[in-house]
Structure formats: structure tokens, C-alpha cells
């Protein structure tokens, strides 16, 4: 083995210690294990403390395991018990590419020799990329006991996980491996035997000395899903080659709350790409990445704001009414105009430049015609009926609208369809602006049963018309983004993989519908993880409809049109039409806004008054399709669109909002207020 030390990182999961690190006793304990029993093979290069949060745990594990120069080993301590906030197995399990049930068995067997309550822990172990990960109990003594049990095996495992060839490592057989690891011929070292005999295991020793084996103090009422099988007994995702008898019987992905899913999306959405864009109609919908300054003044010349006559005020400052000759004409068009002399007037139209020498404009209403030219086509003399003419009257001065050098649009402002921003840019002659590039979105449907919605032939048994793809394409374009139709892909692993690979060269975001549940042909998750090297950040959300919604990222290289992006996002939405539309607005749209520099993200939230009783779902928060309109009382009121089954796309007919209904018994009553997310324009209710 190389003399280079293996790198280890220690992650403590504890509400109490995350707030007050001085209460932690596990970090020094585990550091001592590596130092005293590690045979000088380990360097503890990083330690961290996080609260009992799936998101925080996964973020730190990924930071250590996914970066270049990743650590060889991550050991966590805490959160493996049965308390409601013990979520370490749920956080770490889905991150593992390969399980290591033997290490779990070894740790549990060693602790069980001390106390039967050791079986109340729920450890997981396995490999993510090239990093081995172990989850240890939360008590210092329990964590030390578990790490002691397997530490001598870990260098061999880490070297193999890092990519070393197995044949040279195993030369000399198992006995040589045991000797190199410091084990006796019986399989355990004397030190380990002594440890088991004399170590008194204090069950319940936590960082705050207030709980049971495997957990930390400070846990409080956050419910998490509890399966009746252990994560180490399941692979990361279905293996498409294993057949239906080997597929999951329940989802291995933890059930996240909507707010936690949105946090993960925000964390893993690529930052906006900045680019130069010409000022043309394609700019509408873009968000400025830099402020814009006027390159010229508006107006660029002194102009009349009325139809009338330009006059010159004498040096005395007092204009005299009377009859004046019409010496020249100034129209709102390009051309040279001679200087106006004292005693002359010039006929002028609205917007036309004032002739040199003129000081004010008299409205045509304050004049009468006195005489005309011989051919009767032009005015020769007019009488001005008032002497109350002031300098600069009815004149629009240079730069009175916009001065050269003024900031006319700020960073973060959008170019809207109303047209005011585009008109302002055009008025000062702006040729190019710096904007956030809007992502290009590809949409595909999955399933051999799916047929194009416009196929004229009648449906055969089992066929389903493709509702989701055209609906999602319409929604994307309605929000101002470019959408690419990726078609329908077969329920065959190779076909799906190739379609996704091709799409990654065309688009920035991929939206799929279907194939994310528990069936043997639901291939999205395994294809993303196993074939494309992607990371699934969540695979279930506690909501109705849309529970199987999946969000993932895939690393990319030299792809078009956005080669600057190091990874691209995939949203795998449920196959039921209503679920797909709800989850697009709830999860995909905020990510598209974030990549485009749009704020605020997602749909606007308002409060509405219910026009009828609306039943709540007992188990999950529901996003209920509704029509929201203004009534005579000036408040927003909501009417349900009817049956809310996830397969019923008809529930979106007439819907312009999603009511945010909490989980619970019974109904929200007529007249009560609830939050609503607006998908479209407000209507009017009688």
C-alpha cells in the first residue's frame, strides 16, 4: 500500500451541537480512534456539525465525496435511532451508489455483544463515487465501539473504492489480508476482543445526555417516512436488468416537504449565464444583468409640444400681440431649418424642431389667419391674439425626457411584453444590452403506451394519447421560454438513455413525464443515476397531486447551446396530467426563473376567500385547481374546478390558480381564507 495517508472526514448530526459546538464529544473521540487504532494510515482532514436535516446532511456529504480530490472515508455520528428527527439513514441511503451490508452487520454484531439495545440503531454503509460512508451512533462510546469494530477493514475497502485493481490487492489470499490488517487467525485482534470484554456501553449517552443510542438531543416533532425494511437491504435505484422480481416494493427516497424540495432545487439550479444581446424583439422576456445608460438625450433637439407658431421674443422680454408674417415652416421630419428673425413666425407641428433663434411656441388656437399666398396654398400672415407668451412656452427641451448618461434601466429589471422597456431602449438608440440567458427547455414523454395526441386512428387497448407533452410545451412558451419538443420515448433503457444524451446537447433543462413511480418499466431514476452519472436530489414529495416528482442534475461537458453550464437539470414529473401541470408550476418554473435572473421566483401567492367548502386530504397537503376572481367587495374569491383526481386534466379547464390546502380532516369552509398560487390572469366573479 502507498505510504500516502487515507483521508477521513467526520460529520456530526446534532441539533444541540450545531447550535453550540462545545457540547460535542464525538469529534475528539473519533479522532482518537483514527489516531490510536488506525495504524498510522489515516488523516482526519475535515470535521463538520450539522442539524438533523436531510438537506444539510446530504449537502455536506456531497461536498466531501463529489469534489475533485474527494475524501476516502466519511463517518457520521448521530441520527440513526428511532426518534422522529433521526433522519441520517434517510439522508445517506439514497446517496449511496453501492451498499455495504457486511460493515453494517459487523458494527451491529459488535455492539450487540455489549447490549441488546444496539439493535435499536439503523446504520447504513456504502460507497458514493469513490468515497466510503459509514453512519455511526450519536453517543461517543457507541460511535467509538462501532468504528473500532471495522476500522482495520476500511483501508482495504477505501483503496478498492478509489479504483485500485483487485488482483494485486488480493495476492497472497485472505490470510495475508488479515495479517496486514492486524487480525489474528481467528478473525479478530486481541485489542478488539479486549475492547468487547471491558468496554461498558452506556446506552443513551448523547451530546446533551438526554436520549437513546443513535440519536442526538434537541429532536422535536418533524415526521419522516419509516419503512419496514432497512436501506442497506435495497439498492440505490431499480436495476433495469434485474427484472420485476428484484424491483423496489416501496420507494427508497425520503418523502420531502414541498419547502425542502424547493430549497434543493434552488441549491442545485445552475447560476444564470450572462451574455450580450441585440436590442430587437427577441429581447422581450429577458432580464438585464447590467444597468443600461442612455447614449443620447431624448429629445435630441428643442421640439414643439403643440401645433402652432414658433416665435422670437424681443430683447425686452415682452412679446407683443399683432400681425406677423409666416416666414418658414418646420415639420416633424429631418431637414435643415433657417434661423428665425425677430418679427417673423414659423408654422410648426407637434414634435418638430424649433427653428434656430425661436424662443417659444404659440398654440394655433391663439391665432387667426390674416392673409394667404397668391395661389391660396400657404399662409402669408397670421395674427397672434395674446401677448402672454413666455420664453420656452410649449417647448420640450433637449434631454427633458432622458439625458445622455442617465441610467434608464437597472440591473435585474425585465424587458416585459408591455413594451415600455423596449421602447425606452429604442428611444436612446441602444444597440446591445447585457442580459441573463434564458434556458432552453426540452420536453419528452415516456412510455410504449403513449401515442401522439393528434393521431387520427382510434385508440387500441392500452393506448393513451399524449396529453402532458403538448400541455407542458404550451405552458413553457406561455411563460416566455423556448421549448423544444423531444417527442415520445419507448420504455426501453437504451432508448431512454440515448434520447436523454442527445437532449443534453440541445437544451439546458429536460422535463419528462411518466416513468417515475414503482413499476418495472419506470426507468427515469435508474437511467439518470446508473447510465448518465446524474444525482437525484429528491424522488418523492409530500403533496397531492405529484408525490413521485423527481429532481436531478447531470454533469455536462462541451454541450450546446450552453457549454458554460457544468451541469443541467432534469425534472421528472408524474405521468398523470394534472400532476404534471401542478408540479411544473410549483417546481420547474422557479428553477427556470432562477436560471434567467427573474425575481421573485415562481408563481405569485395571494390570499383568497373560498366560495364553497373545499375538502382537505387527510395525509398530504393538496394543490387544488380553482378559478380566482375579483368580486364587488374588492377581495379575491376562489371557486373549485371540480374533481381533483391526478389523472383528470379537466380540472385545469378554467383554472387560473392552485389553492394551497393543508393536510387535515374535514373541509375548509366557505368564507375562510387560504393561500393561492396564481397561474393566469385574474377573472371576475358575480
Residue pairs with C-beta under 8 A, 6 or more apart in sequence:
1 41
1 155
1 159
1 180
5 40
5 41
5 42
5 43
6 41
6 42
6 43
6 72
6 73
6 154
6 155
6 158
6 159
7 42
7 43
7 45
7 71
7 72
7 73
8 34
8 42
8 43
8 44
8 45
8 71
8 72
8 73
8 74
8 75
9 44
9 45
9 46
9 47
9 48
9 64
9 71
9 73
9 74
9 75
10 26
10 27
10 30
10 31
10 44
10 46
10 47
10 48
10 74
10 75
10 76
10 77
11 47
11 48
11 49
11 50
11 57
11 60
11 61
11 64
11 74
11 75
11 76
11 77
12 18
12 24
12 26
12 27
12 47
12 48
12 49
12 50
12 76
12 77
12 78
12 207
13 49
13 50
13 51
13 52
13 57
13 76
13 77
13 78
13 79
13 88
13 138
13 216
14 23
14 24
14 49
14 51
14 52
14 78
14 79
14 138
14 206
14 207
14 216
14 217
14 218
15 51
15 52
15 85
15 216
15 217
15 218
15 219
16 23
16 207
16 208
16 216
16 217
16 218
17 23
17 24
17 49
17 207
17 216
18 49
18 50
18 51
19 51
19 218
21 49
23 207
23 208
24 49
24 207
25 140
25 207
26 77
26 78
26 138
26 139
26 140
26 143
26 207
27 47
27 49
29 140
29 141
29 143
29 144
30 44
30 75
30 77
30 136
30 143
30 144
30 147
31 44
31 47
32 144
33 144
33 147
33 148
33 151
34 42
34 44
34 151
35 42
37 148
37 151
37 152
37 191
38 151
39 152
39 155
39 182
41 155
42 73
45 71
46 64
46 71
48 60
50 56
50 57
50 60
51 218
52 78
52 79
52 85
52 86
52 87
52 88
52 216
52 218
52 219
52 222
53 87
54 87
54 90
54 91
54 224
54 254
54 256
54 260
55 260
55 263
55 264
55 267
57 76
57 79
57 87
57 88
57 91
57 92
58 91
58 92
58 95
58 537
59 267
61 74
61 76
61 91
61 92
61 95
61 128
61 133
62 95
62 535
64 70
64 71
64 74
64 131
65 71
65 74
65 95
65 128
65 129
65 130
65 131
65 133
66 128
66 129
66 535
70 129
70 130
70 131
71 131
72 130
72 131
72 132
72 158
72 161
72 162
73 131
73 132
73 133
73 134
73 154
73 158
74 131
74 132
74 133
74 134
75 133
75 134
75 135
75 136
75 143
75 147
76 88
76 92
76 133
76 134
76 135
76 136
77 136
77 137
77 138
77 143
78 88
78 136
78 137
78 138
78 207
78 214
78 215
78 216
79 85
79 86
79 87
79 88
79 89
79 91
79 135
79 138
79 214
79 215
79 216
80 86
80 88
80 89
80 121
80 122
80 123
80 135
80 136
80 137
80 138
80 214
80 215
81 120
81 121
81 122
81 137
81 138
81 211
81 212
81 213
81 214
81 215
82 120
82 122
82 212
82 214
82 215
83 211
83 212
83 215
83 219
84 219
84 220
84 221
84 222
84 223
84 224
85 215
85 218
85 219
85 220
85 221
85 222
85 224
86 122
86 214
86 215
86 219
87 224
87 254
88 124
88 135
89 122
89 123
89 124
89 135
89 230
89 231
90 224
90 225
90 231
90 254
91 254
92 124
92 133
92 135
92 231
93 124
93 231
93 232
93 234
93 252
94 236
94 252
94 253
94 254
94 536
94 539
95 128
95 133
96 124
96 126
96 127
96 128
96 133
96 236
97 126
97 127
97 128
97 129
97 236
97 529
98 126
98 127
98 236
99 124
99 125
99 126
99 231
99 232
99 233
99 234
99 235
99 236
100 125
100 126
100 127
100 132
100 157
100 232
101 125
101 232
101 233
103 125
103 134
103 150
103 153
103 157
104 123
104 124
104 125
104 230
104 232
106 149
106 150
106 153
107 123
107 125
107 134
107 136
107 146
107 149
107 150
108 118
108 119
108 121
108 123
109 149
110 145
110 146
110 148
110 149
110 192
110 196
111 118
111 121
111 137
111 142
111 145
111 146
111 149
111 201
112 118
112 119
113 196
114 145
114 196
114 199
114 200
114 201
115 201
115 203
115 213
117 203
117 212
117 213
118 142
118 201
118 213
120 212
120 213
120 214
121 137
121 142
121 213
121 214
122 214
122 230
122 231
123 134
123 135
123 136
123 137
123 146
123 214
123 232
124 133
124 135
124 230
124 231
124 232
125 132
125 133
125 134
125 135
125 232
126 132
126 133
126 232
127 133
127 161
130 161
130 162
130 163
131 161
132 154
132 157
132 158
132 161
134 146
134 147
134 150
136 142
136 143
136 146
136 147
137 143
137 145
137 146
137 213
137 214
138 206
138 207
138 211
138 213
138 214
138 215
138 216
139 202
139 203
139 204
139 205
139 206
139 213
139 214
140 205
141 199
141 201
141 202
141 205
142 201
142 203
142 205
142 213
142 214
145 195
145 199
145 201
148 192
148 195
149 192
152 181
152 182
152 183
152 189
153 181
155 181
156 169
156 177
156 181
159 169
160 166
160 169
169 177
170 177
175 185
178 184
178 185
178 187
182 189
183 189
184 190
203 212
203 213
204 211
204 212
204 213
206 212
206 215
206 216
206 217
207 216
207 217
208 216
208 217
208 218
209 217
210 217
211 217
211 219
224 254
224 255
225 254
225 255
227 250
229 250
231 252
234 248
234 252
235 252
236 252
236 529
237 252
237 525
237 526
237 529
237 530
237 536
238 246
238 247
238 248
238 520
238 522
238 523
238 525
238 526
239 246
239 526
239 530
240 493
240 523
240 526
240 527
240 530
241 493
243 520
244 520
247 518
247 519
247 520
248 518
249 518
250 518
251 518
251 539
251 540
251 548
252 539
253 536
253 538
253 539
253 540
253 550
254 538
254 540
255 540
255 541
255 542
255 547
256 264
256 538
256 540
256 541
256 542
257 541
257 542
258 541
258 542
258 543
258 586
258 621
260 538
261 538
261 541
261 549
261 551
261 587
262 587
262 590
264 537
264 538
264 551
265 537
265 551
265 587
265 590
265 591
266 590
266 591
266 594
266 601
268 537
268 551
268 553
268 567
268 569
269 569
269 591
269 594
269 595
270 508
270 565
270 566
270 567
270 568
270 569
270 595
271 595
272 287
272 289
272 436
272 437
272 594
272 595
272 596
272 597
273 436
273 437
273 562
273 564
273 565
274 289
274 290
274 434
274 435
274 436
274 437
275 434
275 435
275 436
275 437
276 432
276 433
276 434
276 435
277 283
277 286
277 432
277 433
277 434
277 435
278 431
278 432
279 422
279 425
279 426
279 430
279 431
279 432
279 433
281 422
283 415
283 422
283 425
283 433
283 435
284 415
284 416
284 417
284 422
284 480
285 414
285 415
285 416
285 417
285 438
285 480
285 481
286 414
286 415
286 435
286 436
286 438
286 596
287 412
287 413
287 414
287 415
287 435
287 436
287 596
287 597
287 598
288 409
288 410
288 411
288 412
288 413
288 414
288 415
288 433
288 434
288 435
288 436
288 597
289 411
289 434
289 435
289 436
289 597
290 411
290 433
290 434
291 407
291 409
291 410
291 411
292 407
292 408
292 409
292 425
292 430
292 433
293 405
293 406
293 407
293 408
294 402
294 403
294 404
294 405
294 406
294 408
294 428
294 430
295 404
295 428
295 429
295 430
296 404
296 428
296 429
297 398
297 399
297 402
297 403
297 404
297 428
298 399
298 401
298 402
298 427
298 428
299 396
299 397
299 398
299 399
299 400
299 401
300 398
301 353
301 354
301 398
302 353
302 354
302 395
302 396
302 397
302 398
303 332
303 351
303 352
303 353
303 354
303 395
303 396
304 310
304 330
304 348
304 349
304 350
304 351
304 352
304 354
304 361
304 394
304 395
304 396
305 350
305 351
305 361
305 394
305 395
305 396
306 350
306 361
306 363
306 364
306 394
307 348
307 349
307 350
307 363
307 364
308 347
308 348
308 361
308 362
308 363
308 364
308 365
308 366
308 367
308 394
309 324
309 326
309 345
309 346
309 347
309 348
309 361
309 362
309 364
309 367
309 382
309 384
310 330
310 340
310 345
310 346
310 348
310 354
310 355
310 358
310 360
310 361
311 319
311 324
311 340
311 345
311 358
311 359
311 360
311 361
311 362
311 384
311 389
312 340
312 341
312 342
312 343
312 344
312 357
312 358
312 359
313 319
313 359
313 360
313 389
313 391
314 320
314 342
317 391
318 387
319 360
319 387
319 389
320 387
321 383
321 384
321 385
321 386
321 387
322 383
322 384
323 370
323 381
323 382
323 383
323 384
324 343
324 344
324 345
324 381
324 382
324 383
324 384
325 343
325 344
325 345
325 380
325 381
326 344
326 345
326 346
326 347
326 378
326 379
326 380
326 381
326 382
327 340
327 341
327 344
327 345
327 346
328 337
328 338
328 340
328 344
328 346
328 347
328 355
329 346
329 347
329 348
330 337
330 346
330 347
330 348
330 349
330 352
330 353
330 354
330 355
331 348
331 349
331 352
332 349
332 350
332 351
332 352
333 352
337 346
337 353
337 355
337 356
338 355
338 356
339 355
339 356
339 357
340 346
340 355
340 356
340 357
340 358
341 357
345 362
345 382
345 384
346 355
346 358
347 379
348 354
348 355
348 361
354 361
354 395
359 391
359 392
360 389
360 390
360 391
360 392
360 393
360 394
360 395
361 393
361 394
361 395
362 384
362 386
362 389
362 393
362 394
363 394
366 384
366 385
366 386
367 382
367 383
367 384
367 385
368 382
368 383
368 385
369 379
369 381
369 382
369 383
370 380
370 381
370 382
370 383
371 379
371 380
371 381
372 378
372 379
372 380
373 379
373 380
401 427
402 408
402 424
402 427
402 428
408 424
408 425
408 428
409 421
409 424
409 425
409 433
412 597
412 599
413 421
414 421
414 598
415 421
415 422
415 425
415 435
417 480
425 433
435 597
436 595
436 596
436 597
437 562
437 596
438 480
438 481
438 482
438 592
438 595
438 596
439 481
439 507
439 508
439 509
439 562
439 592
439 595
439 596
440 481
440 482
440 483
440 484
440 506
440 507
440 508
440 509
440 561
440 562
441 476
441 481
441 482
441 483
441 484
441 507
441 508
441 509
441 510
441 511
441 592
442 483
442 484
442 485
442 486
442 503
442 506
442 507
442 509
442 510
442 511
443 469
443 472
443 473
443 476
443 483
443 484
443 485
443 486
443 510
443 511
443 512
443 513
444 469
444 486
444 487
444 488
444 489
444 499
444 503
444 510
444 511
444 512
444 513
445 466
445 468
445 469
445 487
445 488
445 489
445 512
445 513
445 514
446 488
446 489
446 490
446 491
446 496
446 512
446 513
446 514
446 515
446 523
446 524
446 575
447 464
447 488
447 490
447 491
447 514
447 515
447 521
447 575
448 490
448 491
448 521
449 462
449 463
449 464
450 463
450 464
450 465
450 466
450 488
450 514
451 459
451 463
451 464
451 465
451 466
451 488
452 465
452 466
452 488
453 465
453 466
453 467
453 469
453 470
455 465
459 465
466 488
467 577
467 649
468 513
468 514
468 573
468 575
468 577
468 580
468 581
469 485
469 487
469 488
469 513
471 577
471 580
471 581
471 649
472 483
472 511
472 513
472 573
472 580
472 581
472 584
473 483
473 485
475 581
475 584
475 585
476 483
476 511
476 592
477 483
479 589
479 592
481 592
481 596
484 503
484 506
484 507
486 499
486 503
486 507
486 510
487 499
489 495
489 496
489 499
490 496
491 515
491 521
491 523
492 523
493 523
493 526
493 527
493 531
496 515
496 523
496 524
496 527
497 527
497 531
497 532
500 510
500 527
500 528
500 532
500 554
500 570
501 532
503 510
504 510
504 554
504 556
504 559
504 568
505 559
505 560
506 560
506 561
507 561
507 568
508 561
508 562
508 565
508 568
508 569
508 595
509 568
509 569
509 570
509 571
509 588
509 591
509 592
509 595
510 568
510 569
510 570
510 571
511 570
511 571
511 573
511 584
511 588
512 524
512 570
512 571
512 572
512 573
513 572
513 573
513 574
513 575
513 580
514 522
514 574
514 575
515 521
515 522
515 523
515 524
515 572
515 575
516 522
516 524
516 525
516 539
516 548
516 549
516 550
516 572
516 573
516 574
516 575
517 548
517 574
517 575
524 550
524 572
525 536
525 539
525 550
525 552
525 572
528 534
528 536
528 552
528 554
528 570
528 572
529 535
529 536
529 552
532 554
533 554
533 555
534 552
534 553
534 554
534 555
534 570
535 552
535 553
535 554
536 550
536 551
536 552
537 551
537 552
537 553
538 549
538 550
538 551
539 548
539 550
540 547
540 548
540 549
541 547
541 549
542 620
542 621
543 549
543 586
543 620
543 621
543 622
543 623
544 617
544 619
544 620
544 621
544 622
544 623
544 646
545 574
545 576
545 578
545 579
545 582
545 583
545 622
545 623
545 644
545 646
546 573
546 574
546 579
546 582
546 583
546 586
546 623
546 646
547 574
547 620
548 574
549 571
549 572
549 573
549 574
549 579
549 583
549 587
550 570
550 571
550 572
551 569
551 570
551 571
551 572
551 587
552 569
552 570
552 572
553 567
553 568
553 569
553 570
554 567
554 568
554 570
555 566
555 567
556 565
556 566
556 567
556 568
559 565
559 568
569 591
571 583
571 584
571 587
571 588
571 591
573 579
573 580
573 583
573 584
573 588
574 580
574 583
574 646
576 646
576 647
577 646
577 647
577 648
577 649
578 625
578 644
578 645
578 646
578 647
578 648
578 649
578 651
578 652
579 646
581 649
581 652
582 623
582 625
582 658
585 602
585 603
585 658
585 677
585 679
586 602
586 603
586 623
586 658
586 677
589 601
589 602
589 603
590 601
590 602
592 598
593 599
593 600
593 601
593 602
594 601
602 677
603 658
603 677
603 678
603 679
604 677
604 678
605 660
605 675
605 676
605 677
605 678
606 628
606 636
606 675
606 676
606 678
607 636
607 673
607 674
607 675
607 676
608 626
608 628
608 635
608 636
608 637
608 638
608 657
608 659
608 673
608 674
608 675
608 676
609 635
609 636
609 637
609 638
609 671
609 672
609 673
610 637
610 638
610 659
610 668
610 669
610 670
610 671
610 672
610 673
610 674
611 637
611 638
611 639
611 670
611 685
612 639
612 640
612 670
613 667
613 668
613 669
613 670
614 624
614 640
614 659
614 661
614 667
614 668
614 674
615 666
615 667
616 622
616 661
616 662
616 663
616 664
616 665
616 666
616 667
616 668
617 661
617 663
618 663
618 664
618 665
619 663
620 663
621 660
621 661
621 662
621 663
622 644
622 659
622 661
622 663
623 658
623 659
623 660
623 661
623 677
624 640
624 644
624 658
624 659
624 661
625 640
625 641
625 644
625 651
625 652
625 655
625 657
625 658
625 659
626 638
626 639
626 640
626 641
626 655
626 656
626 657
626 658
626 659
626 676
627 638
627 639
627 641
627 654
627 655
627 656
627 657
627 683
627 685
628 636
628 637
628 638
628 656
628 657
628 676
628 678
628 682
628 683
629 636
629 637
629 639
629 682
629 683
629 684
629 685
630 636
630 637
630 682
630 683
630 684
630 685
631 637
631 684
631 685
631 686
636 676
636 682
637 685
638 657
638 659
638 674
638 676
639 685
640 659
641 650
641 651
641 652
641 653
641 654
641 655
642 650
642 651
643 650
643 651
644 651
645 651
655 679
655 680
656 678
656 679
656 680
656 681
656 682
656 683
657 676
657 677
657 678
657 679
657 680
658 676
658 677
658 679
659 674
659 675
659 676
660 674
660 675
660 676
660 677
661 668
661 674
668 674
